[in-house]
Each structure stands twice: as structure tokens, then as C-alpha cells.
């Protein structure tokens, strides 16, 4: 038995169009929803990226400021290091007052000094020391007069002490040399010369042999002693 369709064709086409429209609306709604979610997600990501960029800019500015401060501190440190090096080079590393006090303690009343001199010398290198020891030669440092084009020795130096004067007799000179050798302040004590001399008396000190007139000649022993300050060690 054959079914008879009484619905007109235009009605069927309308139903199909309505179903198609609904499908399209649903697809478009889904696409719109996806685009909305994607837009919100993208907006949030952009905002987050902008915030992170702002934080990074602030951190970069702070880092530049810290770097500039660090550079200034490094420059000051280098300047201070140069000053320290210069100070170490020009520092004599000796207690002049202590050395003079020790000399005043060691020198008796029978000795009168007319010269006390401190001469800075560079330390001789080990090769020179070996050569000097092998040949038994005496190496003497020559004092250089400082002029416009000459500079005194700087850095690690040792100080040679030159003591010159007159004593009542040669025994007083020998006693002074022994005292200098026993003192912890001095080392390498050497008698440069000792000779008889005469000086004129300016006063009339009492003596067992009588009172000499002012201007009379008095026999003394003139001497010069060289030694070094014992404020260093040979390594």
C-alpha cells in the first residue's frame, strides 16, 4: 500500500531552511563563544604581560641605579687602593722618636754627636748577595742627592744610620759600638773611621790635671759609625 504525502513542497522546503538556519545559528553561537573566550584570555595575557613588562622595567631601572652606584664604589675603591699603595711606598716604617730615644740611652756623656743621618737604601737582590758572598767584597751604597730629575727610593727600603761625633777616647767609641750591637734597634754595626783629633775648649770643666784655659786644645777621638735599623728580616 503506497503512502500518500499531503504536505506541499513549499512547506517541506521551509522546514528544511528553518533547520538549516538553526544549525547555522548554533555554529555561529559556538564560534562567537569561542572567540569571546579567546579574546578574554588574550586580553588577560596581554594585561599580565604588560604588568610583567612594567615590573621588568622597574627592575631594569633599579639594576641600572645599583650598577651606577657599584661603579662609583669601585672607582672610590681603586682610588683608595692607589692612595694606600702610595702611602705604603712613602711610609718610612720607622719610629724616629724611639730610635733617637734608644741612641740617647746608649750614648754616654763622654760622647758628643755632630751628625745623625738616616739614609734610605733599596734592598740588594739575592743575586747580588750571592756575588758579594762569593767574592767577599764589601758593597757600599752611595747616597744620591735628590734633584729635580731624581727621586728617593720608595717601597721596601732599609735605613742606614750614620752616626758621627767625638769621644773622650777610643775606648768610649768601642763601648758605643758594643752597645749598638747589643741593642735590638740596630744591626750590622761598622766603624767607618776613628782618628785622633783636637778641639778647642769653650768652657773650663774641672779636670784632675787642672783647669784648661778657654780656647785650649783638647785631645779627642773623632769617629763615624755606620749601622742599619733592625726593622726587617732577610727571607
MDAnalysis code that builds the backbone (N, CA, C; Angstrom):
import MDAnalysis as mda
import numpy as np

u = mda.Universe.empty(705, n_residues=235, atom_resindex=np.repeat(np.arange(235), 3), trajectory=True)
u.add_TopologyAttr("name", ["N", "CA", "C"] * 235)
u.add_TopologyAttr("resid", np.arange(1, 236))
u.add_TopologyAttr("resname", ["UNK", "UNK", "UNK", "UNK", "UNK", "UNK", "UNK", "UNK", "UNK", "UNK", "UNK", "UNK", "UNK", "UNK", "UNK", "UNK", "UNK", "UNK", "UNK", "UNK", "UNK", "UNK", "UNK", "UNK", "UNK", "UNK", "UNK", "UNK", "UNK", "UNK", "UNK", "UNK", "UNK", "UNK", "UNK", "UNK", "UNK", "UNK", "UNK", "UNK", "UNK", "UNK", "UNK", "UNK", "UNK", "UNK", "UNK", "UNK", "UNK", "UNK", "UNK", "UNK", "UNK", "UNK", "UNK", "UNK", "UNK", "UNK", "UNK", "UNK", "UNK", "UNK", "UNK", "UNK", "UNK", "UNK", "UNK", "UNK", "UNK", "UNK", "UNK", "UNK", "UNK", "UNK", "UNK", "UNK", "UNK", "UNK", "UNK", "UNK", "UNK", "UNK", "UNK", "UNK", "UNK", "UNK", "UNK", "UNK", "UNK", "UNK", "UNK", "UNK", "UNK", "UNK", "UNK", "UNK", "UNK", "UNK", "UNK", "UNK", "UNK", "UNK", "UNK", "UNK", "UNK", "UNK", "UNK", "UNK", "UNK", "UNK", "UNK", "UNK", "UNK", "UNK", "UNK", "UNK", "UNK", "UNK", "UNK", "UNK", "UNK", "UNK", "UNK", "UNK", "UNK", "UNK", "UNK", "UNK", "UNK", "UNK", "UNK", "UNK", "UNK", "UNK", "UNK", "UNK", "UNK", "UNK", "UNK", "UNK", "UNK", "UNK", "UNK", "UNK", "UNK", "UNK", "UNK", "UNK", "UNK", "UNK", "UNK", "UNK", "UNK", "UNK", "UNK", "UNK", "UNK", "UNK", "UNK", "UNK", "UNK", "UNK", "UNK", "UNK", "UNK", "UNK", "UNK", "UNK", "UNK", "UNK", "UNK", "UNK", "UNK", "UNK", "UNK", "UNK", "UNK", "UNK", "UNK", "UNK", "UNK", "UNK", "UNK", "UNK", "UNK", "UNK", "UNK", "UNK", "UNK", "UNK", "UNK", "UNK", "UNK", "UNK", "UNK", "UNK", "UNK", "UNK", "UNK", "UNK", "UNK", "UNK", "UNK", "UNK", "UNK", "UNK", "UNK", "UNK", "UNK", "UNK", "UNK", "UNK", "UNK", "UNK", "UNK", "UNK", "UNK", "UNK", "UNK", "UNK", "UNK", "UNK", "UNK", "UNK", "UNK", "UNK", "UNK", "UNK", "UNK", "UNK", "UNK", "UNK", "UNK", "UNK", "UNK"])
u.atoms.positions = np.array([
    [0.855, -1.173, 0.000],
    [0.000, 0.000, 0.000],
    [0.899, 1.234, 0.000],
    [0.713, 2.119, -0.813],
    [1.540, 3.301, -1.005],
    [0.999, 4.455, -0.177],
    [2.044, 5.118, 0.628],
    [1.660, 6.267, 1.446],
    [1.523, 7.491, 0.580],
    [0.520, 8.270, 0.906],
    [0.273, 9.491, 0.143],
    [0.706, 10.660, 1.015],
    [1.646, 11.495, 0.507],
    [2.170, 12.676, 1.227],
    [1.329, 13.859, 0.826],
    [0.579, 14.386, 1.813],
    [-0.290, 15.530, 1.531],
    [0.364, 16.885, 1.797],
    [1.680, 16.879, 2.349],
    [2.356, 18.154, 2.642],
    [2.890, 18.755, 1.357],
    [2.635, 20.033, 1.212],
    [3.114, 20.658, -0.013],
    [4.651, 20.799, 0.020],
    [5.187, 20.962, -1.160],
    [6.645, 21.036, -1.291],
    [7.191, 22.302, -0.657],
    [6.491, 23.396, -0.745],
    [6.980, 24.637, -0.183],
    [7.113, 24.571, 1.329],
    [6.183, 23.728, 1.944],
    [6.228, 23.583, 3.393],
    [7.479, 22.797, 3.810],
    [7.764, 21.759, 3.042],
    [8.948, 20.955, 3.346],
    [10.222, 21.778, 3.182],
    [10.257, 22.615, 2.143],
    [11.451, 23.452, 1.939],
    [11.615, 24.458, 3.077],
    [10.511, 24.974, 3.562],
    [10.574, 25.918, 4.676],
    [11.104, 25.263, 5.941],
    [10.619, 24.020, 6.191],
    [11.112, 23.297, 7.382],
    [12.615, 23.039, 7.274],
    [13.039, 22.627, 6.077],
    [14.470, 22.358, 5.895],
    [15.297, 23.647, 6.072],
    [14.774, 24.766, 5.558],
    [15.502, 26.026, 5.722],
    [15.566, 26.423, 7.197],
    [14.468, 26.201, 7.910],
    [14.442, 26.551, 9.332],
    [15.461, 25.711, 10.113],
    [15.521, 24.402, 9.791],
    [16.507, 23.540, 10.448],
    [17.940, 24.002, 10.102],
    [18.134, 24.365, 8.850],
    [19.460, 24.833, 8.429],
    [19.834, 26.123, 9.130],
    [18.866, 27.043, 9.262],
    [19.140, 28.296, 9.961],
    [19.507, 28.053, 11.433],
    [18.749, 27.144, 12.050],
    [19.041, 26.842, 13.458],
    [20.448, 26.258, 13.618],
    [20.787, 25.398, 12.686],
    [22.141, 24.814, 12.741],
    [23.202, 25.888, 12.575],
    [22.957, 26.782, 11.621],
    [23.918, 27.863, 11.404],
    [24.014, 28.780, 12.630],
    [22.845, 29.067, 13.244],
    [22.857, 29.902, 14.443],
    [23.654, 29.252, 15.576],
    [23.485, 27.958, 15.727],
    [24.211, 27.246, 16.785],
    [25.726, 27.261, 16.518],
    [26.077, 27.035, 15.226],
    [27.506, 27.060, 14.881],
    [28.078, 28.442, 15.103],
    [27.332, 29.467, 14.639],
    [27.811, 30.835, 14.826],
    [27.897, 31.201, 16.309],
    [26.908, 30.731, 17.092],
    [26.950, 30.980, 18.537],
    [28.163, 30.322, 19.184],
    [28.426, 29.082, 18.725],
    [29.626, 28.411, 19.264],
    [30.904, 29.131, 18.890],
    [30.980, 29.578, 17.617],
    [32.164, 30.314, 17.180],
    [32.313, 31.622, 17.962],
    [31.156, 32.304, 18.186],
    [31.195, 33.565, 18.938],
    [31.658, 33.324, 20.380],
    [31.134, 32.228, 20.950],
    [31.543, 31.914, 22.322],
    [33.044, 31.617, 22.394],
    [33.525, 30.828, 21.396],
    [34.964, 30.528, 21.378],
    [35.793, 31.800, 21.190],
    [35.356, 32.685, 20.292],
    [36.084, 33.931, 20.066],
    [36.058, 34.823, 21.304],
    [34.897, 34.833, 22.001],
    [34.814, 35.645, 23.224],
    [35.783, 35.135, 24.285],
    [35.783, 33.806, 24.477],
    [36.712, 33.228, 25.457],
    [38.158, 33.495, 25.058],
    [38.439, 33.317, 23.765],
    [39.804, 33.560, 23.290],
    [40.203, 35.020, 23.473],
    [39.250, 35.948, 23.209],
    [39.523, 37.368, 23.368],
    [39.799, 37.710, 24.834],
    [38.966, 37.141, 25.734],
    [39.194, 37.400, 27.156],
    [40.536, 36.841, 27.617],
    [40.828, 35.629, 27.122],
    [42.114, 35.019, 27.503],
    [43.279, 35.840, 26.979],
    [43.165, 36.285, 25.723],
    [44.231, 37.099, 25.138],
    [44.383, 38.426, 25.868],
    [43.242, 39.054, 26.220],
    [43.287, 40.320, 26.952],
    [43.967, 40.146, 28.307],
    [43.618, 39.046, 28.987],
    [44.246, 38.772, 30.290],
    [45.752, 38.532, 30.124],
    [46.118, 37.794, 29.076],
    [47.539, 37.528, 28.837],
    [48.297, 38.813, 28.527],
    [47.654, 39.684, 27.711],
    [48.299, 40.959, 27.374],
    [48.458, 41.826, 28.619],
    [47.407, 41.864, 29.442],
    [47.495, 42.655, 30.674],
    [48.589, 42.112, 31.599],
    [48.636, 40.790, 31.688],
    [49.665, 40.176, 32.524],
    [51.061, 40.468, 31.966],
    [51.192, 40.386, 30.631],
    [52.491, 40.672, 30.012],
    [52.886, 42.125, 30.227],
    [51.887, 43.048, 30.119],
    [52.185, 44.454, 30.364],
    [52.621, 44.676, 31.809],
    [51.941, 44.018, 32.749],
    [52.331, 44.157, 34.148],
    [53.744, 43.621, 34.382],
    [54.036, 42.448, 33.784],
    [55.383, 41.895, 33.926],
    [56.421, 42.792, 33.271],
    [56.071, 43.382, 32.129],
    [56.998, 44.297, 31.457],
    [57.255, 45.537, 32.316],
    [56.145, 46.030, 32.953],
    [56.329, 47.165, 33.849],
    [57.225, 46.813, 35.020],
    [57.017, 45.607, 35.587],
    [57.890, 45.169, 36.684],
    [59.329, 45.029, 36.211],
    [59.499, 44.462, 35.012],
    [60.848, 44.313, 34.473],
    [61.497, 45.667, 34.208],
    [60.692, 46.643, 33.749],
    [61.240, 47.984, 33.526],
    [61.701, 48.609, 34.840],
    [60.853, 48.415, 35.882],
    [61.242, 48.943, 37.194],
    [62.502, 48.249, 37.703],
    [62.565, 46.920, 37.521],
    [63.752, 46.175, 37.950],
    [64.975, 46.602, 37.140],
    [64.775, 46.846, 35.837],
    [65.879, 47.296, 34.999],
    [66.389, 48.659, 35.442],
    [65.450, 49.570, 35.762],
    [65.840, 50.889, 36.251],
    [66.597, 50.777, 37.569],
    [66.079, 49.899, 38.462],
    [66.755, 49.693, 39.738],
    [68.136, 49.069, 39.540],
    [68.211, 48.123, 38.586],
    [69.502, 47.485, 38.313],
    [70.503, 48.504, 37.761],
    [70.052, 49.397, 36.874],
    [70.934, 50.438, 36.360],
    [71.411, 51.356, 37.482],
    [70.506, 51.683, 38.407],
    [70.882, 52.541, 39.530],
    [71.916, 51.848, 40.415],
    [71.654, 50.555, 40.712],
    [72.604, 49.797, 41.536],
    [73.946, 49.654, 40.827],
    [73.887, 49.428, 39.488],
    [75.127, 49.298, 38.722],
    [75.924, 50.600, 38.745],
    [75.218, 51.730, 38.638],
    [75.920, 53.017, 38.701],
    [76.550, 53.227, 40.081],
    [75.803, 52.880, 41.143],
    [76.355, 53.009, 42.492],
    [77.560, 52.088, 42.672],
    [77.442, 50.853, 42.145],
    [78.556, 49.903, 42.252],
    [79.785, 50.411, 41.500],
    [79.558, 50.997, 40.323],
    [80.670, 51.555, 39.564],
    [81.345, 52.692, 40.336],
    [80.530, 53.543, 40.986],
    [81.102, 54.615, 41.795],
    [81.904, 54.077, 42.966],
    [81.376, 53.030, 43.616],
    [82.095, 52.423, 44.749],
    [83.398, 51.802, 44.269],
    [83.363, 51.131, 43.105],
    [84.595, 50.536, 42.569],
    [85.635, 51.611, 42.249],
    [85.177, 52.746, 41.689],
    [86.114, 53.835, 41.402],
    [86.725, 54.382, 42.696],
    [85.885, 54.548, 43.734],
    [86.408, 55.018, 45.014],
    [87.379, 54.006, 45.601],
    [87.042, 52.695, 45.454],
    [87.925, 51.651, 45.980],
    [89.275, 51.670, 45.268],
    [89.248, 51.824, 43.920],
    [90.514, 51.900, 43.184],
    [91.319, 53.125, 43.606],
    [90.612, 54.251, 43.821],
    [91.314, 55.461, 44.265],
    [91.934, 55.254, 45.644],
    [91.186, 54.602, 46.547],
    [91.719, 54.343, 47.879],
    [92.885, 53.366, 47.816],
    [92.792, 52.355, 46.938],
    [93.894, 51.407, 46.788],
    [95.157, 52.109, 46.293],
    [94.992, 53.042, 45.341],
    [96.142, 53.799, 44.860],
    [96.738, 54.645, 45.985],
    [95.853, 55.250, 46.808],
    [96.359, 56.051, 47.923],
    [97.096, 55.179, 48.931],
    [96.533, 53.973, 49.182],
    [97.193, 53.058, 50.116],
    [98.551, 52.635, 49.573],
    [98.609, 52.319, 48.267],
    [99.892, 51.941, 47.665],
    [100.900, 53.087, 47.741],
    [100.423, 54.306, 47.471],
    [101.325, 55.464, 47.561],
    [101.791, 55.677, 48.992],
    [100.866, 55.503, 49.955],
    [101.231, 55.661, 51.359],
    [102.245, 54.611, 51.781],
    [102.039, 53.366, 51.321],
    [102.983, 52.307, 51.657],
    [104.359, 52.574, 51.051],
    [104.382, 53.190, 49.872],
    [105.661, 53.482, 49.230],
    [106.425, 54.579, 49.954],
    [105.706, 55.588, 50.455],
    [106.392, 56.711, 51.094],
    [106.504, 56.540, 52.602],
    [105.864, 55.506, 53.157],
    [105.933, 55.281, 54.595],
    [107.317, 54.764, 54.968],
    [107.982, 55.442, 55.883],
    [109.326, 55.043, 56.280],
    [109.318, 53.789, 57.155],
    [108.208, 53.510, 57.813],
    [108.065, 52.343, 58.688],
    [109.093, 52.341, 59.830],
    [109.470, 53.504, 60.286],
    [110.400, 53.586, 61.408],
    [109.821, 54.537, 62.448],
    [110.153, 54.259, 63.686],
    [109.778, 55.126, 64.797],
    [110.998, 55.987, 65.122],
    [111.038, 57.167, 64.516],
    [112.211, 58.031, 64.672],
    [112.399, 58.415, 66.135],
    [111.292, 58.746, 66.805],
    [111.398, 59.141, 68.206],
    [111.960, 57.991, 69.049],
    [111.495, 56.760, 68.785],
    [112.006, 55.613, 69.526],
    [113.473, 55.357, 69.257],
    [113.897, 55.508, 67.981],
    [115.302, 55.300, 67.642],
    [116.176, 56.344, 68.324],
    [115.761, 57.610, 68.296],
    [116.549, 58.661, 68.945],
    [116.600, 58.468, 70.460],
    [115.467, 57.989, 71.021],
    [115.474, 57.732, 72.464],
    [116.441, 56.605, 72.804],
    [116.495, 55.558, 71.989],
    [117.434, 54.465, 72.210],
    [118.874, 54.965, 72.094],
    [119.149, 55.806, 71.114],
    [120.505, 56.345, 70.961],
    [120.874, 57.220, 72.154],
    [119.927, 58.011, 72.649],
    [120.213, 58.844, 73.822],
    [120.527, 57.980, 75.042],
    [119.866, 56.826, 75.129],
    [120.124, 55.922, 76.245],
    [121.498, 55.263, 76.131],
    [121.923, 54.965, 74.893],
    [123.181, 54.251, 74.694],
    [124.398, 55.173, 74.754],
    [124.237, 56.424, 74.345],
    [125.392, 57.335, 74.257],
    [125.667, 57.950, 75.620],
    [126.905, 57.842, 76.057],
    [127.308, 58.382, 77.351],
    [127.640, 59.862, 77.240],
    [127.895, 60.464, 78.399],
    [128.191, 61.899, 78.430],
    [129.553, 62.215, 77.828],
    [130.416, 61.191, 77.738],
    [131.751, 61.433, 77.184],
    [131.754, 61.478, 75.659],
    [130.607, 61.324, 75.051],
    [130.494, 61.342, 73.587],
    [129.571, 62.481, 73.186],
    [129.995, 63.228, 72.196],
    [129.185, 64.325, 71.653],
    [129.003, 64.065, 70.166],
    [127.761, 64.023, 69.716],
    [127.467, 63.773, 68.304],
    [127.335, 65.087, 67.555],
    [127.847, 65.081, 66.341],
    [127.643, 66.229, 65.459],
    [126.834, 65.872, 64.213],
    [126.500, 64.567, 64.046],
    [125.686, 64.181, 62.892],
    [124.987, 62.862, 63.189],
    [123.687, 62.829, 62.941],
    [122.889, 61.595, 62.946],
    [122.062, 61.623, 61.672],
    [122.305, 60.679, 60.804],
    [121.705, 60.714, 59.463],
    [121.034, 59.383, 59.161],
    [119.833, 59.447, 58.592],
    [119.107, 58.264, 58.141],
    [119.101, 58.269, 56.615],
    [119.626, 57.205, 56.015],
    [119.732, 57.103, 54.563],
    [118.912, 55.902, 54.106],
    [117.915, 56.134, 53.260],
    [117.081, 55.044, 52.740],
    [117.802, 54.345, 51.601],
    [117.841, 53.013, 51.645],
    [118.502, 52.218, 50.614],
    [117.574, 51.101, 50.161],
    [117.635, 50.785, 48.887],
    [116.920, 49.632, 48.375],
    [117.590, 48.350, 48.875],
    [116.766, 47.322, 49.096],
    [117.338, 46.051, 49.500],
    [118.098, 45.441, 48.321],
    [119.313, 44.938, 48.536],
    [120.028, 44.256, 47.438],
    [119.342, 42.946, 47.108],
    [119.309, 42.620, 45.800],
    [118.672, 41.363, 45.411],
    [119.548, 40.181, 45.806],
    [118.945, 38.985, 45.717],
    [119.641, 37.783, 46.169],
    [120.860, 37.489, 45.297],
    [120.795, 37.802, 44.003],
    [121.926, 37.543, 43.118],
    [123.127, 38.374, 43.533],
    [122.862, 39.639, 43.902],
    [123.946, 40.489, 44.377],
    [124.512, 39.971, 45.689],
    [123.621, 39.465, 46.577],
    [124.090, 38.919, 47.839],
    [124.991, 37.714, 47.614],
    [124.615, 36.810, 46.667],
    [125.441, 35.641, 46.383],
    [126.792, 36.048, 45.803],
    [126.764, 37.042, 44.898],
    [128.021, 37.503, 44.302],
    [128.922, 38.120, 45.355],
    [128.305, 38.921, 46.235],
    [129.092, 39.553, 47.285],
    [129.659, 38.515, 48.235],
    [128.854, 37.488, 48.574],
    [129.328, 36.451, 49.493],
    [130.429, 35.627, 48.849],
    [130.366, 35.385, 47.551],
    [131.355, 34.551, 46.883],
    [132.686, 35.250, 46.723],
    [132.651, 36.560, 46.527],
    [133.887, 37.302, 46.300],
    [134.404, 37.984, 47.557],
    [133.594, 37.922, 48.663],
    [133.968, 38.566, 49.930],
    [134.208, 40.052, 49.740],
    [133.485, 40.657, 48.827],
    [133.632, 42.091, 48.584],
    [132.656, 42.847, 49.470],
    [133.014, 44.057, 49.824],
    [132.155, 44.912, 50.627],
    [131.370, 45.817, 49.690],
    [130.059, 45.734, 49.777],
    [129.207, 46.557, 48.921],
    [128.745, 47.751, 49.729],
    [129.036, 48.930, 49.274],
    [128.623, 50.149, 49.947],
    [127.620, 50.893, 49.062],
    [126.524, 51.320, 49.679],
    [125.519, 52.078, 48.944],
    [125.928, 53.538, 48.891],
    [125.753, 54.125, 47.740],
    [126.092, 55.532, 47.548],
    [124.847, 56.361, 47.732],
    [124.904, 57.328, 48.581],
    [123.744, 58.191, 48.801],
    [123.566, 59.131, 47.625],
    [122.351, 59.172, 47.098],
    [122.061, 60.006, 45.926],
    [121.402, 61.291, 46.388],
    [121.897, 62.397, 45.935],
    [121.277, 63.669, 46.230],
    [120.051, 63.840, 45.353],
    [118.955, 64.178, 45.994],
    [117.684, 64.279, 45.288],
    [117.620, 65.602, 44.551],
    [117.468, 65.526, 43.241],
    [117.330, 66.723, 42.433],
    [115.965, 66.752, 41.769],
    [115.845, 67.560, 40.748],
    [114.571, 67.662, 40.061],
    [114.247, 66.417, 39.274],
    [115.254, 65.731, 38.750],
    [115.018, 64.566, 37.915],
    [115.280, 63.263, 38.663],
    [115.675, 63.328, 39.936],
    [115.971, 62.137, 40.707],
    [114.998, 62.029, 41.860],
    [114.531, 60.809, 42.115],
    [113.573, 60.562, 43.158],
    [114.192, 59.661, 44.218],
    [113.843, 59.865, 45.489],
    [114.359, 58.983, 46.534],
    [113.770, 57.590, 46.385],
    [114.454, 56.567, 46.907],
    [113.915, 55.204, 46.792],
    [112.608, 55.063, 47.553],
    [111.640, 54.406, 46.929],
    [110.330, 54.201, 47.528],
    [110.072, 52.709, 47.673],
    [109.034, 52.380, 48.410],
    [108.655, 50.976, 48.572],
    [109.420, 50.333, 49.720],
    [109.810, 49.074, 49.523],
    [110.522, 48.321, 50.544],
    [111.974, 48.793, 50.606],
    [112.304, 49.513, 51.667],
    [113.661, 50.037, 51.833],
    [114.134, 49.731, 53.254],
    [115.433, 49.773, 53.416],
    [116.027, 49.699, 54.740],
    [116.757, 51.005, 55.000],
    [116.963, 51.315, 56.270],
    [117.539, 52.610, 56.624],
    [118.921, 52.422, 57.233],
    [119.861, 53.093, 56.612],
    [121.232, 53.124, 57.111],
    [121.379, 54.333, 58.021],
    [121.944, 54.112, 59.196],
    [122.127, 55.180, 60.175],
    [123.607, 55.537, 60.215],
    [123.891, 56.818, 60.018],
    [125.261, 57.327, 60.076],
    [125.382, 58.176, 61.337],
    [126.258, 57.761, 62.217],
    [126.480, 58.466, 63.483],
    [127.911, 58.982, 63.485],
    [128.070, 60.265, 63.660],
    [129.406, 60.871, 63.681],
    [129.503, 61.818, 64.862],
    [130.720, 61.901, 65.451],
    [130.925, 62.795, 66.579],
    [132.321, 62.643, 67.129],
    [132.479, 63.059, 68.370],
    [133.771, 62.957, 69.050],
    [133.552, 62.316, 70.411],
    [134.564, 61.587, 70.863],
    [134.535, 60.943, 72.172],
    [135.796, 61.319, 72.934],
    [135.739, 61.104, 74.237],
    [136.892, 61.447, 75.063],
    [138.105, 60.617, 74.679],
    [137.890, 59.337, 74.328],
    [138.993, 58.491, 73.885],
    [138.423, 57.358, 73.045],
    [139.327, 56.537, 72.492],
    [138.886, 55.446, 71.614],
    [138.107, 54.386, 72.363],
    [138.342, 54.240, 73.662],
    [137.603, 53.260, 74.447],
    [136.122, 53.564, 74.497],
    [135.778, 54.842, 74.555],
    [134.360, 55.220, 74.534],
    [133.709, 54.864, 73.204],
    [134.455, 55.010, 72.105],
    [133.932, 54.635, 70.780],
    [133.678, 53.130, 70.722],
    [134.639, 52.329, 71.230],
    [134.472, 50.873, 71.232],
    [133.281, 50.464, 72.094],
    [133.099, 51.130, 73.240],
    [131.962, 50.821, 74.108],
    [130.638, 51.146, 73.412],
    [130.623, 52.262, 72.684],
    [129.402, 52.631, 71.958],
    [129.082, 51.594, 70.879],
    [130.097, 51.095, 70.169],
    [129.869, 50.076, 69.141],
    [129.295, 48.809, 69.773],
    [129.821, 48.408, 70.914],
    [129.295, 47.216, 71.600],
    [127.843, 47.428, 72.011],
    [127.514, 48.602, 72.493],
    [126.130, 48.876, 72.896],
    [125.186, 48.863, 71.692],
    [125.642, 49.421, 70.574],
    [124.816, 49.407, 69.365],
    [124.581, 47.983, 68.872],
    [125.611, 47.130, 68.958],
    [125.461, 45.748, 68.530],
    [124.515, 44.970, 69.443],
    [124.517, 45.293, 70.727],
    [123.628, 44.595, 71.664],
    [122.204, 45.135, 71.642],
    [122.007, 46.304, 71.059],
    [120.676, 46.906, 71.033],
    [119.789, 46.211, 70.001],
    [118.509, 45.977, 70.315],
    [117.595, 45.379, 69.330],
    [117.193, 46.344, 68.219],
    [117.578, 47.599, 68.340],
    [117.204, 48.596, 67.343],
    [118.160, 48.620, 66.152],
    [119.384, 48.118, 66.315],
    [120.405, 48.282, 65.287],
    [121.036, 46.940, 64.941],
    [121.601, 46.888, 63.728],
    [122.304, 45.690, 63.271],
    [123.390, 46.110, 62.279],
    [124.302, 45.188, 61.984],
    [125.388, 45.431, 61.035],
    [126.155, 46.718, 61.373],
    [126.590, 46.791, 62.611],
    [127.315, 47.978, 63.079],
    [128.759, 47.913, 62.575],
    [129.181, 48.967, 61.899],
    [130.518, 49.025, 61.319],
    [131.141, 50.369, 61.672],
    [132.384, 50.343, 62.135],
    [133.124, 51.575, 62.398],
    [133.728, 52.071, 61.084],
    [133.259, 53.215, 60.621],
    [133.778, 53.757, 59.367],
    [135.202, 54.285, 59.538],
    [135.424, 55.073, 60.583],
    [136.782, 55.526, 60.885],
    [136.807, 56.012, 62.331],
    [137.986, 56.015, 62.886],
    [138.224, 56.565, 64.217],
    [139.640, 57.119, 64.219],
    [139.773, 58.393, 64.539],
    [141.084, 59.028, 64.490],
    [141.182, 60.088, 65.592],
    [142.379, 60.350, 65.927],
    [142.624, 61.356, 66.961],
    [142.436, 62.754, 66.374],
    [141.927, 63.620, 67.188],
    [141.698, 64.999, 66.757],
    [141.796, 65.900, 67.972],
    [141.787, 67.178, 67.715],
    [141.833, 68.167, 68.775],
    [140.701, 69.165, 68.587],
    [140.108, 69.544, 69.697],
    [139.047, 70.556, 69.660],
    [139.399, 71.634, 70.666],
    [138.861, 72.820, 70.440],
    [139.119, 73.934, 71.341],
    [138.097, 73.929, 72.468],
    [138.561, 74.131, 73.661],
    [137.675, 74.169, 74.831],
    [136.954, 75.507, 74.869],
    [135.631, 75.445, 75.037],
    [134.837, 76.664, 75.119],
    [134.517, 77.023, 76.563],
    [134.711, 76.100, 77.481],
    [134.449, 76.373, 78.890],
    [135.606, 75.841, 79.709],
    [135.518, 75.887, 80.990],
    [136.586, 75.422, 81.878],
    [136.071, 74.314, 82.772],
    [135.868, 73.092, 82.220],
    [135.380, 71.996, 83.055],
    [136.464, 71.555, 84.003],
    [136.104, 71.089, 85.207],
    [137.127, 70.637, 86.157],
    [137.751, 69.342, 85.710],
    [139.059, 69.242, 85.802],
    [139.786, 68.030, 85.461],
    [140.798, 67.755, 86.553],
    [141.251, 66.511, 86.599],
    [142.228, 66.140, 87.612],
    [143.572, 66.792, 87.356],
    [143.820, 67.109, 86.101],
    [145.111, 67.694, 85.775],
    [145.109, 69.193, 85.812],
    [143.981, 69.799, 86.152],
    [143.934, 71.246, 86.181],
    [142.815, 71.763, 85.323],
    [142.660, 73.035, 85.311],
    [141.585, 73.667, 84.565],
    [142.185, 74.310, 83.330],
    [141.865, 73.814, 82.121],
    [142.427, 74.422, 80.916],
    [141.791, 75.762, 80.636],
    [142.555, 76.629, 80.038],
    [142.027, 77.926, 79.661],
    [141.060, 77.786, 78.498],
    [140.117, 78.744, 78.409],
    [139.188, 78.767, 77.282],
    [139.960, 78.941, 75.991],
    [139.701, 78.131, 75.004],
    [140.399, 78.158, 73.733],
    [141.540, 77.186, 73.655],
    [141.817, 76.477, 74.729],
    [142.899, 75.490, 74.709],
    [142.477, 74.267, 73.913],
    [143.410, 73.580, 73.307],
    [143.135, 72.387, 72.522],
    [143.013, 71.167, 73.436],
    [141.984, 70.344, 73.177],
    [141.732, 69.126, 73.946],
    [141.802, 67.945, 72.991],
    [142.534, 66.916, 73.350],
    [142.651, 65.715, 72.506],
    [141.381, 64.866, 72.648],
    [140.790, 64.519, 71.521],
    [139.577, 63.688, 71.488],
    [139.740, 62.643, 70.399],
    [138.793, 61.762, 70.332],
    [138.772, 60.727, 69.290],
    [137.562, 60.987, 68.387],
    [137.827, 61.345, 67.156],
    [136.758, 61.600, 66.172],
    [136.395, 60.287, 65.490],
    [135.102, 60.045, 65.300],
    [134.665, 58.749, 64.768],
    [133.427, 58.919, 63.884],
    [133.185, 57.881, 63.114],
    [131.947, 57.764, 62.338],
    [131.555, 56.293, 62.297],
    [130.307, 56.010, 62.634],
    [129.789, 54.641, 62.705],
    [128.621, 54.504, 61.743],
    [128.620, 53.405, 60.989],
    [127.505, 53.080, 60.108],
    [126.798, 51.831, 60.640],
    [125.486, 51.849, 60.623],
    [124.705, 50.676, 61.011],
    [123.342, 50.746, 60.325],
    [122.554, 49.693, 60.485],
    [121.216, 49.633, 59.884],
    [120.183, 49.448, 60.984],
    [119.005, 50.011, 60.747],
    [117.891, 49.767, 61.658],
    [117.458, 48.313, 61.530],
    [117.259, 47.660, 62.644],
    [116.890, 46.237, 62.642],
    [115.368, 46.078, 62.625],
    [114.724, 46.700, 61.626],
    [113.272, 46.593, 61.498],
    [112.851, 45.779, 60.286],
    [113.691, 44.829, 59.866],
    [113.365, 43.970, 58.717],
    [114.008, 42.625, 58.940],
    [113.551, 41.646, 58.150],
    [114.113, 40.306, 58.224],
    [114.494, 39.848, 56.812],
    [115.593, 39.150, 56.702],
    [116.019, 38.578, 55.428],
    [115.314, 37.241, 55.219],
    [114.528, 37.151, 54.150],
    [113.774, 35.926, 53.859],
    [114.543, 35.062, 52.889],
])
